[in-house]
Structures are given as C-alpha cells and as structure tokens.
Amino acid sequence: MADDITAADLTFGEKARIAGLVARMAKRGAAGPKVDISDLQRRVERIEDQARRRKHGK
C-alpha cells in the first residue's frame, strides 16, 4: 500500500519513542489480558502518522 511507512521513514528519535512505548505495552500485557493498552497504541499511531505526513510532504 502506498500509505505504508517503513523503518527507514522514521527518525532515530521516533524509533526510540516507539521502542519505549512497545516495552511499556509488553509490561502492561504481562499484567494480564484485561489490561488496557489502547492509550499507548494511539501514541504509536500518532508517531506513525507524523512520519507518514512527512514522507508525503503534507
């Protein structure tokens, strides 16, 4: 798909922020299946959207 971004489209800072958020998701996930991680997922999506806008010049 043309809207997909790759790791090359992310800056080092964005990659580091996403890695930290994924680690936090894993930590919460270890607490049990009923723990809500949607707030962290939204933060990752915002970072990806920012990279997507930069890639397409918008």
TORZA-851773 format. One line per field, with one value per residue: residue in three letters; x, y, z of N, C-alpha, C, O, CB in turn; chain. Coordinates in Angstrom, 3 decimals. Glycine has a CB too. Layout:
// TORZA-851773
type	c(ALA;...)
neast	c(X;...)
nnorth	c(Y;...)
nup	c(Z;...)
caeast	c(X;...)
canorth	c(Y;...)
caup	c(Z;...)
ceast	c(X;...)
cnorth	c(Y;...)
cup	c(Z;...)
oeast	c(X;...)
onorth	c(Y;...)
oup	c(Z;...)
cbeast	c(X;...)
cbnorth	c(Y;...)
cbup	c(Z;...)
mol	c(A;...)
END
This chain:
// TORZA-851773
type	c(MET;ALA;ASP;ASP;ILE;THR;ALA;ALA;ASP;LEU;THR;PHE;GLY;GLU;LYS;ALA;ARG;ILE;ALA;GLY;LEU;VAL;ALA;ARG;MET;ALA;LYS;ARG;GLY;ALA;ALA;GLY;PRO;LYS;VAL;ASP;ILE;SER;ASP;LEU;GLN;ARG;ARG;VAL;GLU;ARG;ILE;GLU;ASP;GLN;ALA;ARG;ARG;ARG;LYS;HIS;GLY;LYS)
neast	c(0.843;0.462;0.453;1.835;4.444;7.942;10.674;12.765;11.582;11.196;12.513;15.487;14.812;12.021;11.910;13.092;11.242;8.984;9.967;10.242;7.548;6.484;7.790;6.604;3.982;4.346;5.047;2.705;1.038;1.984;0.809;-1.676;-4.454;-6.605;-5.804;-5.721;-4.243;-4.653;-4.208;-1.450;-1.110;-2.426;-0.669;1.577;0.465;0.051;2.693;3.486;1.702;2.665;5.185;4.306;2.982;5.156;6.651;5.053;4.985;3.062)
nnorth	c(-1.172;2.280;4.105;2.984;2.980;2.553;1.316;2.891;5.287;6.489;8.675;8.551;9.298;8.919;6.165;5.349;6.341;4.822;2.268;2.428;2.765;0.345;-1.391;-0.608;-1.406;-4.165;-4.652;-3.924;-5.786;-8.125;-8.062;-9.054;-10.237;-8.484;-5.894;-2.537;-1.266;0.587;3.357;3.624;2.452;4.312;6.471;5.474;5.240;7.962;8.864;7.376;8.448;11.055;10.582;9.536;11.750;13.451;11.978;12.076;14.737;16.462)
nup	c(0.000;-0.655;1.418;3.477;5.890;6.405;8.419;7.631;7.090;9.493;11.990;14.078;16.684;16.678;16.317;18.719;20.591;19.887;20.446;23.227;23.943;23.047;24.768;27.166;26.590;26.501;29.147;30.470;29.282;30.380;32.807;32.523;30.502;30.478;30.754;29.745;26.867;24.986;25.016;24.746;22.267;20.650;20.900;19.549;17.014;16.442;16.210;13.988;12.100;11.951;10.769;8.351;7.226;6.905;5.058;2.791;2.335;3.441)
caeast	c(0.000;1.270;0.481;2.643;5.755;8.918;11.590;13.607;10.824;11.170;13.765;16.011;14.016;10.724;12.142;13.344;9.974;8.131;10.532;9.866;6.117;6.272;8.236;5.554;2.854;4.695;4.995;1.288;0.488;2.385;-0.071;-2.870;-5.126;-7.659;-5.194;-5.934;-3.035;-5.079;-3.615;-0.098;-1.263;-2.758;0.551;2.390;-0.207;0.321;4.072;3.482;1.005;3.599;6.175;3.598;2.776;6.477;7.047;4.255;5.102;1.809)
canorth	c(0.000;3.489;4.845;2.301;3.524;1.554;1.792;3.927;6.541;7.019;9.221;7.795;9.650;8.258;4.735;5.185;6.544;3.656;1.135;2.620;2.520;-1.101;-2.002;-0.347;-2.267;-5.526;-4.695;-3.951;-7.058;-9.165;-7.965;-9.841;-9.947;-7.469;-4.582;-1.683;-0.649;1.380;4.686;3.519;2.182;5.586;7.281;4.925;5.622;9.391;8.966;6.856;9.432;12.160;10.132;9.389;13.102;13.949;11.213;12.524;16.179;17.150)
caup	c(0.000;-0.801;2.676;4.480;6.184;6.797;9.458;7.029;7.083;10.851;12.501;15.203;17.855;16.572;16.572;20.144;21.293;19.629;21.192;24.624;24.092;22.885;26.023;28.155;26.244;26.917;30.606;30.835;28.808;31.316;33.961;32.258;29.219;30.597;30.951;28.576;26.311;23.829;25.057;24.195;20.837;19.994;20.844;18.459;15.767;16.189;15.741;12.620;11.259;11.750;9.790;7.076;6.683;6.477;3.869;1.660;2.199;3.801)
ceast	c(0.893;1.397;1.345;3.981;6.660;9.799;12.474;12.905;10.774;12.526;14.237;15.195;12.655;10.854;12.342;12.058;9.048;8.647;10.171;8.398;5.797;6.700;7.184;4.317;3.115;4.603;3.547;0.656;0.832;1.492;-1.357;-3.567;-6.169;-7.112;-5.305;-4.609;-3.374;-4.471;-2.207;-0.144;-1.585;-1.525;1.462;1.776;0.039;1.738;4.154;2.795;1.903;4.650;5.547;3.376;4.097;6.912;6.325;4.241;3.860;1.932)
cnorth	c(1.242;4.272;4.191;2.992;2.371;2.137;2.910;5.284;7.207;7.595;8.359;8.053;8.975;6.766;4.481;5.350;5.357;2.447;1.236;2.327;1.035;-1.833;-1.798;-1.196;-3.695;-5.668;-4.740;-5.276;-8.205;-9.164;-8.763;-9.402;-8.837;-6.061;-3.784;-1.045;0.279;2.784;4.672;3.245;3.461;6.476;6.796;5.316;7.087;9.590;8.486;7.827;10.621;11.786;9.999;10.747;13.673;13.272;11.736;14.036;16.961;17.805)
cup	c(0.000;0.508;3.739;4.664;6.602;7.890;8.916;7.003;8.450;11.219;13.669;16.463;17.851;16.844;18.057;20.950;21.111;20.405;22.676;24.871;23.958;24.154;27.119;27.886;26.709;28.434;31.086;30.435;29.731;32.551;33.762;30.990;29.290;30.798;29.654;28.130;25.143;23.833;24.468;22.691;20.074;19.879;19.725;17.125;15.429;15.666;14.292;11.660;10.952;10.697;8.408;6.425;6.168;5.179;2.629;1.498;2.550;5.131)
oeast	c(1.967;2.355;1.569;4.567;6.191;9.679;12.888;13.565;10.357;13.563;13.481;14.918;12.183;10.012;11.820;11.809;8.396;7.857;9.832;8.038;4.936;6.046;6.911;3.666;2.225;4.135;3.206;-0.167;0.061;1.426;-2.040;-3.301;-6.574;-7.887;-5.011;-3.941;-2.488;-4.239;-1.818;0.688;-1.074;-1.350;2.059;2.497;0.217;1.955;4.814;3.252;1.906;4.967;6.185;3.558;4.137;7.478;6.912;3.558;3.634;0.982)
onorth	c(1.235;5.025;4.778;3.517;1.344;3.311;3.788;6.319;8.360;7.072;7.537;7.127;8.511;6.174;3.505;4.590;4.924;1.684;0.232;1.717;0.519;-2.789;-2.707;-1.659;-4.355;-6.688;-5.499;-5.824;-9.156;-10.163;-9.103;-8.320;-8.306;-5.125;-4.307;-0.371;0.704;3.350;5.606;3.750;3.673;7.162;7.610;5.687;7.428;10.405;9.115;8.010;11.136;12.598;10.315;10.894;14.304;13.921;11.826;14.560;18.035;18.430)
oup	c(0.601;0.684;4.797;3.717;7.092;8.240;9.673;6.905;8.564;10.811;14.186;17.225;18.889;17.518;18.596;21.885;22.061;20.962;23.303;25.878;24.671;24.569;27.903;28.823;27.244;28.941;31.993;31.169;29.856;33.267;34.728;30.465;28.256;30.995;28.579;28.914;24.401;22.766;23.769;21.936;18.975;18.872;19.021;16.198;14.260;14.769;13.463;10.532;9.834;9.827;7.403;5.217;5.111;4.300;1.551;0.618;1.993;5.601)
cbeast	c(-0.961;0.672;-0.907;2.856;5.681;9.766;12.459;14.004;9.419;10.764;13.594;17.474;13.840;10.114;13.366;14.397;9.289;8.077;12.071;10.179;5.330;7.057;9.597;5.178;2.592;6.111;5.722;0.536;0.990;3.846;-0.401;-3.820;-5.785;-8.577;-3.705;-6.984;-2.045;-6.599;-3.583;0.691;-2.362;-3.868;1.295;2.508;-1.710;0.115;5.028;2.786;-0.285;4.283;6.790;2.250;2.171;7.538;6.748;2.855;5.484;0.635)
cbnorth	c(-0.006;4.380;5.003;0.844;4.621;1.091;0.633;3.522;6.289;5.928;10.709;8.146;11.145;8.491;4.232;6.188;7.816;3.339;1.083;4.029;3.324;-1.642;-1.405;1.138;-2.238;-5.892;-3.478;-2.785;-7.361;-8.981;-6.513;-9.751;-11.191;-7.816;-4.716;-0.585;-1.733;1.481;5.211;2.407;1.137;6.322;7.237;3.379;5.359;10.221;8.141;5.490;9.912;12.539;8.792;8.675;14.041;13.707;9.709;12.027;16.502;16.189)
cbup	c(1.220;-1.870;3.200;4.093;7.292;5.585;9.991;5.612;6.597;11.852;12.939;15.442;17.931;15.187;15.782;20.616;20.804;18.113;21.018;25.055;23.055;21.656;26.465;28.154;24.726;26.435;31.210;30.173;27.418;31.721;34.242;33.417;28.709;31.744;31.395;28.892;25.851;23.799;26.494;24.914;20.602;20.772;22.192;18.573;15.869;17.477;16.648;12.572;11.944;13.086;10.222;7.283;7.763;7.583;4.066;1.806;0.835;3.814)
mol	c(A;A;A;A;A;A;A;A;A;A;A;A;A;A;A;A;A;A;A;A;A;A;A;A;A;A;A;A;A;A;A;A;A;A;A;A;A;A;A;A;A;A;A;A;A;A;A;A;A;A;A;A;A;A;A;A;A;A)
END
